[in-house]
Structures are given as structure tokens and as C-alpha cells.
């Protein structure tokens, strides 16, 4: 579970200052749009018996498009100021190291600078003379669960076969640079086949990703396109090789100018 990014309204905020957007809030949201944010987990919570530590759940973040695993554990919040409140940020860097970025006590406290190559998990409000961190002092800043590329189904690859179609095995392929989950395969013919259908297969390391020929996208006789989202194992690991086969073609007219698009979501 990941508690989503929030800026609470004043009536629901534990402290009025928490309802004031900070410049760093906008920076966090902007970074999430460019693949730096929380992917899953990493909730920051108060301890069961509150003290000056917070608990960070295990999870995954993404820093400049690179997935980073985060181990669960505790972070210690520094002693409160005797006069003024401050904000601290719970952050994790591109090596998965968790830390507290301490703010400056002030009558009007603001967030500390967003650390370079790091993801902000939560803002922690530390009132003057505070001796324990309660749940109301923690506001999630885990932007990214709704924005990062892994949450979207995106076209992963497109294979094209120009001209008249012929049965062919493994002539179009690529090596996966990162792990992903296949979601659907669409095949479309520029000129439709007749007499029989055009059936295509996708192989991972030489074995079909489909359980049977009935699951493979088949452009029927006289039709222009077909789609399939039924896989026997949709998970693809970094380094796996995907190839495309054309297993059948039309018998009266083979069909021509085939385009096969593979859609996927990045795995986490």
C-alpha cells in the first residue's frame, strides 16, 4: 500500500501550516511526471508507541527512470527546537538509502531543499519542544503511483512486414532492456488476407507466450486486424529475447503489409 501525495485542507490538517503548499510540493509533482517518485510501498508512519522515529515500509521508487528497491526500517527525527517548528522530509536516494532531510526551525517553517537524485516520501512537522512523532505530523508526499511510466499500458514494440506475407519464424525481434508485463498484442494487415487467416505468434526465448494457437492474434479471412491479451505467462525479464512469427497466411491472397504491436506495462 502507498498513501498518495497530499496537501491537506486546513480543517483536516493536524497543524495549520500543513495546509500551505510549499515550493517543494510542486517540485515533487514535477519530478513524478519525469519518472522520479514512489512506485509502490514506502509508507511513512508513526511508531505504535510514538517516539522520535518513524517507520518506513519496504517498497520501490523510481529515480530518473531507474527502479530502486527500498528496504523497510526506521528513521530518527532530530530533536525539536525549543522555540520554533520545522519541517523534515523523509527521503530515499538512488541507491535505496533512506534518510531524514532536516529543515530549519522558523516561525513560518518551509520544507528543506529537495535532495538531488532522491525521492521524497513524506513531510514531517516537528513542533517546538516536540518529544514524539504522531500520525498527524506525517503527510505523505509519495507522488508517482498515478504518474510513473509503470502504471500506464504503453506500446512496447512494433514489428512491420512489408509487401506480400509469407510464413516466417523469428525474423523480427528485440532484447528486453528491463522487466515488463505483456498486456496485449495487435496484428493489422494493410491488405486483408482471403481464403484463410493470418496468425502471428510472439516467442520469449524461443517459446510462445501464448498457451495455444487459439490465443494467438489471428486476422480472419477478409478481416483487417486481430488482438489478443491471453498469455500463458505475461512476465518478461530483462535480457529476454522476444521474436515474432508469421505462422499462417491467406491461401487465396496472403495479405500484405503486416504491422504487429506489442503493448506492456513496466514491471515493479
FENJO-V747800 format. One record per backbone hydrogen bond with DSSP energy under -1.0 kcal/mol. CO is the residue of the C=O (numbers start at 1). NH is the residue of the N-H. Records with the same first field share a line. If there is no record, write none. Layout:
CO->NH, NH
This chain:
9->12, 13
15->18
16->19
17->20
22->26
23->27
24->28
25->29
26->30
27->31
28->32
29->33
31->36
32->35
35->65
37->62
40->60
43->57
45->55
51->133
52->77
54->75
55->45
56->73
58->42
59->70
60->39, 40
61->68
62->37
63->66
66->63
68->61
70->59
73->56
75->54
81->129
85->106
86->126
88->124
89->101
90->121, 122
91->99
92->119
93->96
97->93
99->91
101->89
117->94
119->92
121->141
122->90
123->139
124->88
126->86
127->130
134->137
135->138
137->125
139->123
140->6
141->143
143->38
144->148
148->151
149->152
154->264
157->262
159->260
161->258
163->257
168->246
172->244
174->242
176->239
179->267
180->236
181->265
184->263
185->228
186->261
187->226
188->259
191->256
193->222
194->252, 253
198->219
199->247, 248
201->245
202->209
203->243
204->207
207->204
209->232
212->215
217->200
219->198
220->223
224->189
226->187
228->185
234->182
236->180
237->240
240->176
241->205
242->174
243->203
245->201
246->168
248->199
253->194
254->250
255->165
256->190, 191
257->190
258->161
259->188
260->159
261->186
262->156, 157
263->183, 184
264->154
265->181
